[in-house]
């Protein structure tokens, strides 16, 4: 979807804070996802650009480096 990285990034970020328990992770991921989208939206409204940026672009800018680091860390752990 348009803001697909939110559903992928937020649970990974919050997993250690709920001690890897799935029940509390659902609620914290919902709240954390809403907070991330709200923060990205506020950042978009505060940034003055000649063209309007889309919310999905900002969440992808957050999510892509996160997943790149996650993949590199998992590859390092496998070696």
MMTF fields as JSON, N, C-alpha, C and O atoms, coordinates in Angstrom:
{
  "mmtfVersion": "1.0.0",
  "mmtfProducer": "UNKNOWN",
  "numBonds": 315,
  "numAtoms": 316,
  "numGroups": 79,
  "numChains": 1,
  "numModels": 1,
  "chainsPerModel": [1],
  "groupsPerChain": [79],
  "chainIdList": ["A"],
  "bondAtomList": [4, 2, 8, 6, 12, 10, 16, 14, 20, 18, 24, 22, 28, 26, 32, 30, 36, 34, 40, 38, 44, 42, 48, 46, 52, 50, 56, 54, 60, 58, 64, 62, 68, 66, 72, 70, 76, 74, 80, 78, 84, 82, 88, 86, 92, 90, 96, 94, 100, 98, 104, 102, 108, 106, 112, 110, 116, 114, 120, 118, 124, 122, 128, 126, 132, 130, 136, 134, 140, 138, 144, 142, 148, 146, 152, 150, 156, 154, 160, 158, 164, 162, 168, 166, 172, 170, 176, 174, 180, 178, 184, 182, 188, 186, 192, 190, 196, 194, 200, 198, 204, 202, 208, 206, 212, 210, 216, 214, 220, 218, 224, 222, 228, 226, 232, 230, 236, 234, 240, 238, 244, 242, 248, 246, 252, 250, 256, 254, 260, 258, 264, 262, 268, 266, 272, 270, 276, 274, 280, 278, 284, 282, 288, 286, 292, 290, 296, 294, 300, 298, 304, 302, 308, 306, 312, 310],
  "bondOrderList": [1, 1, 1, 1, 1, 1, 1, 1, 1, 1, 1, 1, 1, 1, 1, 1, 1, 1, 1, 1, 1, 1, 1, 1, 1, 1, 1, 1, 1, 1, 1, 1, 1, 1, 1, 1, 1, 1, 1, 1, 1, 1, 1, 1, 1, 1, 1, 1, 1, 1, 1, 1, 1, 1, 1, 1, 1, 1, 1, 1, 1, 1, 1, 1, 1, 1, 1, 1, 1, 1, 1, 1, 1, 1, 1, 1, 1, 1],
  "groupList": [{"groupName": "UNK", "atomNameList": ["N", "CA", "C", "O"], "elementList": ["N", "C", "C", "O"], "formalChargeList": [0, 0, 0, 0], "bondAtomList": [1, 0, 2, 1, 3, 2], "bondOrderList": [1, 1, 2], "singleLetterCode": "X", "chemCompType": "L-PEPTIDE LINKING"}],
  "groupTypeList": [0, 0, 0, 0, 0, 0, 0, 0, 0, 0, 0, 0, 0, 0, 0, 0, 0, 0, 0, 0, 0, 0, 0, 0, 0, 0, 0, 0, 0, 0, 0, 0, 0, 0, 0, 0, 0, 0, 0, 0, 0, 0, 0, 0, 0, 0, 0, 0, 0, 0, 0, 0, 0, 0, 0, 0, 0, 0, 0, 0, 0, 0, 0, 0, 0, 0, 0, 0, 0, 0, 0, 0, 0, 0, 0, 0, 0, 0, 0],
  "groupIdList": [1, 2, 3, 4, 5, 6, 7, 8, 9, 10, 11, 12, 13, 14, 15, 16, 17, 18, 19, 20, 21, 22, 23, 24, 25, 26, 27, 28, 29, 30, 31, 32, 33, 34, 35, 36, 37, 38, 39, 40, 41, 42, 43, 44, 45, 46, 47, 48, 49, 50, 51, 52, 53, 54, 55, 56, 57, 58, 59, 60, 61, 62, 63, 64, 65, 66, 67, 68, 69, 70, 71, 72, 73, 74, 75, 76, 77, 78, 79],
  "secStructList": [7, 6, 6, 2, 2, 2, 2, 2, 2, 2, 2, 2, 2, 2, 4, 4, 4, 4, 6, 6, 7, 2, 2, 2, 2, 2, 2, 2, 2, 2, 2, 2, 2, 2, 2, 2, 2, 2, 2, 2, 2, 2, 2, 2, 2, 2, 1, 7, 7, 1, 1, 7, 7, 7, 2, 2, 2, 2, 2, 2, 2, 2, 2, 2, 2, 2, 2, 2, 2, 2, 2, 2, 2, 2, 2, 2, 2, 2, 7],
  "xCoordList": [0.802, 0.0, 0.855, 2.078, 0.201, 0.854, 1.833, 2.911, 1.476, 2.349, 2.685, 2.618, 3.045, 3.287, 4.432, 4.414, 5.424, 6.563, 6.182, 6.883, 5.111, 4.702, 4.392, 4.838, 3.643, 3.281, 4.447, 4.379, 5.51, 6.687, 7.728, 8.373, 7.897, 8.964, 8.588, 9.377, 7.401, 7.01, 7.052, 7.601, 6.507, 6.607, 8.044, 8.354, 8.924, 10.323, 10.985, 11.81, 10.625, 11.197, 10.712, 11.468, 9.461, 8.87, 8.976, 8.64, 9.431, 9.455, 10.238, 9.78, 11.404, 12.216, 11.623, 11.91, 10.794, 10.194, 9.058, 8.721, 8.458, 7.382, 7.867, 7.07, 9.173, 9.821, 9.392, 9.235, 9.2, 8.926, 7.624, 7.475, 6.68, 5.378, 4.401, 4.266, 3.708, 2.85, 1.623, 1.211, 1.037, -0.169, 0.054, -0.633, 1.0, 1.266, 1.834, 1.703, 2.46, 3.037, 1.952, 2.177, 0.8, -0.276, -0.736, -0.827, -1.02, -1.485, -0.393, -0.654, 0.825, 1.9, 2.231, 2.609, 2.1, 2.346, 1.281, 1.586, 0.048, -1.022, -0.78, -0.894, -0.448, -0.176, 1.113, 1.166, 2.131, 3.394, 3.257, 3.862, 2.463, 2.223, 1.486, 1.809, 0.489, -0.241, 0.684, 0.599, 1.557, 2.501, 3.497, 3.834, 3.967, 4.907, 4.256, 4.866, 3.023, 2.327, 2.036, 2.166, 1.649, 1.397, 2.673, 2.645, 3.788, 5.059, 5.5, 5.993, 5.326, 5.688, 4.803, 5.281, 3.526, 2.607, 2.951, 2.939, 3.253, 3.643, 4.944, 5.08, 5.901, 7.162, 6.925, 7.548, 6.025, 5.716, 5.095, 5.38, 4.261, 3.609, 4.574, 4.378, 5.613, 6.574, 7.667, 8.252, 7.944, 8.991, 8.432, 7.381, 9.141, 8.714, 9.445, 10.639, 8.731, 9.311, 8.512, 7.329, 9.151, 8.416, 7.313, 6.265, 7.55, 6.532, 6.105, 6.898, 4.881, 4.366, 4.9, 4.798, 5.466, 5.929, 4.766, 3.854, 4.804, 3.749, 4.152, 5.335, 3.154, 3.398, 4.123, 4.979, 3.8, 4.461, 5.947, 6.734, 6.333, 7.752, 8.505, 9.604, 7.918, 8.581, 8.681, 9.725, 7.624, 7.689, 8.657, 9.295, 8.774, 9.758, 11.178, 12.084, 11.377, 12.703, 13.092, 14.277, 12.114, 12.377, 12.537, 13.441, 11.666, 11.622, 12.725, 13.24, 13.104, 14.113, 15.47, 16.049, 16.002, 17.282, 17.174, 18.12, 16.004, 15.817, 15.921, 16.616, 15.229, 15.274, 16.62, 17.032, 17.303, 18.647, 19.563, 20.343, 19.47, 20.268, 19.867, 20.722, 18.573, 18.094, 18.628, 19.044, 18.62, 19.14, 20.633, 21.131, 21.36, 22.811, 23.177, 24.134, 22.421, 22.689, 22.396, 23.149, 21.305, 20.978, 21.976, 22.286, 22.483, 23.508, 24.802, 25.484, 25.148, 26.355, 26.233, 27.204, 25.046, 24.841, 24.883, 25.216, 24.549, 24.566, 25.987, 26.235, 26.903, 28.295, 29.083, 30.261],
  "yCoordList": [-1.181, 0.0, 1.259, 1.209, 2.338, 3.635, 3.813, 4.377, 3.35, 3.491, 2.112, 1.887, 1.207, -0.184, -0.401, -1.369, 0.46, 0.268, 0.411, -0.107, 1.087, 1.275, -0.074, -0.349, -0.897, -2.204, -3.16, -4.145, -2.883, -3.745, -3.259, -4.065, -1.96, -1.398, -1.34, -1.732, -0.859, -0.598, -1.852, -1.779, -2.989, -4.171, -4.596, -5.042, -4.457, -4.814, -3.851, -4.259, -2.597, -1.623, -1.825, -1.623, -2.222, -2.314, -3.686, -3.843, -4.672, -6.049, -6.196, -6.882, -5.577, -5.75, -5.026, -5.387, -4.0, -3.264, -4.029, -3.752, -4.993, -5.798, -7.215, -8.133, -7.37, -8.653, -9.781, -10.923, -9.451, -10.425, -11.196, -12.301, -10.632, -11.263, -10.755, -9.544, -11.667, -11.244, -10.443, -9.542, -10.73, -10.016, -8.527, -7.719, -8.147, -6.716, -6.057, -4.846, -6.845, -6.283, -5.753, -4.774, -6.38, -5.939, -4.534, -3.658, -4.32, -3.002, -1.947, -0.84, -2.284, -1.302, -1.002, 0.126, -1.981, -1.732, -0.826, 0.023, -0.998, -0.128, 1.316, 2.244, 1.494, 2.842, 3.41, 4.589, 2.594, 3.045, 3.388, 4.35, 2.604, 2.9, 4.211, 5.005, 4.43, 5.702, 6.867, 7.921, 6.684, 7.739, 8.015, 9.17, 6.963, 7.138, 7.875, 8.772, 7.505, 8.178, 9.626, 10.516, 9.867, 11.236, 12.073, 13.214, 11.519, 12.244, 12.519, 13.607, 11.543, 11.758, 12.824, 13.639, 12.824, 13.822, 15.223, 16.181, 15.341, 16.646, 17.123, 18.301, 16.205, 16.577, 17.058, 18.022, 16.387, 16.816, 18.203, 18.991, 18.497, 19.81, 20.924, 22.079, 20.587, 21.598, 21.859, 22.942, 20.871, 21.025, 21.838, 21.509, 22.895, 23.742, 23.3, 23.559, 22.637, 22.171, 22.734, 23.041, 22.871, 23.376, 22.417, 22.854, 21.117, 20.118, 19.407, 19.243, 19.0, 18.311, 16.886, 16.146, 16.508, 15.137, 14.289, 14.781, 13.023, 12.104, 11.402, 11.21, 11.034, 10.374, 9.046, 8.696, 8.314, 7.043, 7.194, 6.301, 8.319, 8.572, 8.738, 8.208, 9.47, 9.696, 8.398, 8.116, 7.612, 6.345, 5.376, 4.571, 5.44, 4.599, 5.055, 4.229, 6.354, 6.851, 6.39, 6.251, 6.154, 5.62, 4.1, 3.541, 3.439, 1.98, 1.31, 0.279, 1.863, 1.214, 1.101, 0.015, 2.161, 1.99, 1.028, 0.306, 1.029, 0.118, -1.331, -2.138, -1.659, -3.034, -3.396, -4.554, -2.448, -2.717, -3.076, -4.024, -2.327, -2.637, -3.983, -4.735, -4.289, -5.573, -6.74, -7.754, -6.607, -7.666, -7.825, -8.947, -6.713, -6.803, -7.42, -8.188, -7.087, -7.668, -9.163, -9.937, -9.575, -11.002, -11.788, -12.933, -11.193, -11.871, -11.992, -13.013, -10.95, -10.999, -12.078, -12.773, -12.214, -13.215, -14.627, -15.564, -14.799, -16.127, -16.599, -17.803, -15.683, -16.058, -16.449, -16.788],
  "zCoordList": [0.0, 0.0, 0.0, -0.13, 0.144, 0.1, 1.251, 1.067, 2.406, 3.579, 4.147, 5.355, 3.26, 3.637, 4.594, 5.354, 4.585, 5.474, 6.944, 7.814, 7.226, 8.626, 9.268, 10.382, 8.584, 9.113, 9.219, 9.954, 8.498, 8.559, 9.546, 10.217, 9.64, 10.465, 11.938, 12.798, 12.228, 13.62, 14.498, 15.597, 14.078, 14.96, 15.247, 16.351, 14.25, 14.488, 15.473, 16.29, 15.39, 16.312, 17.75, 18.7, 17.9, 19.234, 19.878, 21.052, 19.137, 19.641, 20.929, 21.843, 21.033, 22.249, 23.452, 24.593, 23.207, 24.324, 24.989, 26.14, 24.28, 24.861, 25.166, 25.36, 25.202, 25.534, 24.609, 25.041, 23.319, 22.268, 22.48, 21.959, 23.234, 23.44, 22.389, 22.213, 21.678, 20.568, 20.998, 20.268, 22.129, 22.556, 22.747, 22.123, 23.594, 23.77, 22.515, 22.337, 21.65, 20.431, 19.49, 18.78, 19.479, 18.586, 18.964, 18.104, 20.222, 20.654, 20.515, 20.044, 20.921, 20.811, 19.354, 19.037, 18.46, 17.041, 16.443, 15.606, 16.861, 16.363, 16.802, 16.001, 18.068, 18.566, 17.971, 17.62, 17.858, 17.276, 15.8, 15.325, 15.072, 13.659, 13.479, 12.596, 14.328, 14.265, 14.589, 13.96, 15.554, 15.919, 14.793, 14.532, 14.127, 13.02, 11.854, 11.271, 11.511, 10.418, 10.786, 9.946, 12.017, 12.461, 12.406, 11.943, 12.872, 12.845, 11.407, 11.112, 10.51, 9.108, 8.475, 7.686, 8.811, 8.266, 8.769, 7.996, 10.044, 10.598, 9.952, 9.622, 9.773, 9.132, 7.704, 7.26, 6.985, 5.621, 5.585, 4.684, 6.544, 6.567, 6.968, 6.589, 7.731, 8.159, 7.129, 7.104, 6.28, 5.271, 4.106, 3.555, 3.742, 2.639, 1.37, 1.216, 0.469, -0.786, -1.955, -1.808, -3.111, -4.271, -4.725, -5.201, -4.577, -4.914, -3.639, -2.711, -3.604, -2.419, -2.374, -3.352, -1.24, -1.04, -0.564, 0.1, -0.904, -0.498, 0.808, 1.091, 1.576, 2.859, 2.673, 3.485, 1.636, 1.368, 1.098, 1.414, 0.515, 0.251, 1.562, 1.725, 2.487, 3.773, 4.564, 5.152, 4.589, 5.326, 4.648, 5.327, 3.319, 2.627, 2.946, 3.049, 3.1, 3.48, 4.876, 5.177, 5.72, 7.059, 6.992, 7.613, 6.246, 6.234, 5.452, 5.883, 4.313, 3.471, 4.17, 4.164, 4.767, 5.481, 6.668, 6.98, 7.328, 8.45, 7.98, 8.598, 6.884, 6.402, 5.796, 5.867, 5.213, 4.728, 5.901, 5.812, 6.986, 8.177, 8.769, 9.236, 8.752, 9.277, 8.456, 9.017, 7.137, 6.266, 6.447, 6.535, 6.504, 6.682, 8.025, 8.117, 9.062, 10.38, 10.397, 10.99, 9.752, 9.73, 8.891, 9.219, 7.813, 7.01, 7.804, 7.724, 8.576, 9.39, 10.47, 10.77, 11.048, 12.097, 11.541, 12.267, 10.26, 9.652, 9.361, 9.286, 9.199, 8.857, 10.061, 9.945]
}
